[in-house]
Amino acid sequence: MNKTYTTNSDEGSSGINATRLFTASCFALVTTAFAFAIRAGILESLGDDFGLSKEQLGYFNLLVLGVGFPVATIAGGLLYNNLGPKKMMLLALIAHLSGILMTIGASGYTMLLVSSFLIGFGNGMVEAACNPLIAGMYRNNKTTMLNKFHVWFPGGIFLGALISQFMSGAGLGWQLQIAVMLIPCVAYAFLFWGQKFPEAEQAGQTSISANLAGMLNPLFFFMVFCMVLTANTELSTQQWVGFLLKQSGAQPMLVLALTTGLMAVGRYFAGPVIHRFNPTGVLWGSAIVAALGIYMMSITTGPVTYLAAILFAVGVCYFWPTMLGFVGESIPQSGALGMSLVGGAGMLATGIAQPIVGGWLDAAKMHATEQGLSGEAADLVAGQATLQHLLTFPLILIVAFGALWYYMRKQK
């Protein structure tokens, strides 16, 4: 039986169907995840069809991750109290549909860039609307429910990676693969349609001035810094998996499916883990395991690469939702704006990093070629060298989250 919404729990008599809104939010996040996974799967095909270098493909990723997404999350955070989640999800739907259709019909690099921005904007608007919506509907259980919501980012990547792998193997072009994104997009439109939404103030949101005052806290700025690193640890590694593991002896899209499938399971059962180790303990442990996973991927080939990918998945599994949950619980005055800015900062930094990662790959391959390597051997060395660069992010996080764990323990 469907549950309805109250201020403090997911059941009540206000006429707001929390279960349906939560389910619709999950389908919206699947759309975001499909954009991520399928684009990762078709990145090489786009490069071949449009004659693009890896650095140019990095700018293609930048428009989704580093421009469209943070623009939407920051704008959404500022406007949440005025627009509310219903109007924001309508904007997300328009952006998603426009971006998907423009990508399918793209005739050149410029059109690809514009459509990428629109898809990124839709993704960011989903994040800006759904995170505070869910945190407000489940105010007594924010971190656990945000983890369950964010199950569907890795869960959607898992499905999208398998779909892309199957369709590529069947000789189906990248346009048809992009069209698959329309399925979850239409599903969330249907589920949201005609539903009553809680007002921003019902969801525990306060004024923008109060949000800004709440963010004038060293802990908030510290979490923004950490989000920059956690987002890059997870997303930069996954977005380039096709090139990073191209000649490792493992199937890159199967590695992506394996890691995101494990992440989805881990997030679904996040509640006991969060309660047992508390958010800061989970973040600290995650940084250690993520660093170990990336290091192993940078030195292994063959079946052992899958083991390294499992460690990576366990490491990055709880990063994003636990960061948002920590901000919502430990800095509640920052409200929807605070959560949006933290998420937006993570995506902005990840987007900015995409051309840099592409440049690392190009430079590493050139260096390998100068050393007398060619073909598959050069690709393998380039991927492993780039993974060594990416390892820097979780190594810094080990120190940062260790300090956070100690600080919060002293506060308590």
HELIX and SHEET records of a PDB file:
HELIX    1   1 ALA A   18  PHE A   50  1                                  33    
HELIX    2   2 LYS A   54  LEU A   62  1                                   9    
HELIX    3   3 LEU A   63  GLY A   68  3                                   6    
HELIX    4   4 PHE A   69  ILE A  104  1                                  36    
HELIX    5   5 TYR A  109  MET A  137  1                                  29    
HELIX    6   6 LYS A  142  PHE A  149  1                                   8    
HELIX    7   7 TRP A  152  GLY A  169  1                                  18    
HELIX    8   8 TRP A  174  ALA A  179  1                                   6    
HELIX    9   9 LEU A  182  PHE A  192  1                                  11    
HELIX   10  10 ILE A  208  MET A  215  1                                   8    
HELIX   11  11 PRO A  218  ALA A  231  1                                  14    
HELIX   12  12 ASN A  232  SER A  236  3                                   5    
HELIX   13  13 THR A  237  GLN A  239  1                                   3    
HELIX   14  14 VAL A  241  LEU A  244  1                                   4    
HELIX   15  15 PRO A  252  TYR A  268  1                                  17    
HELIX   16  16 ALA A  270  ILE A  299  1                                  30    
HELIX   17  17 VAL A  304  VAL A  316  1                                  13    
HELIX   18  18 PHE A  319  SER A  330  1                                  12    
HELIX   19  19 PRO A  332  SER A  334  5                                   3    
HELIX   20  20 GLY A  335  GLU A  370  1                                  36    
HELIX   21  21 GLY A  375  LEU A  390  1                                  16    
HELIX   22  22 THR A  392  GLN A  411  1                                  20    
END                                                                             
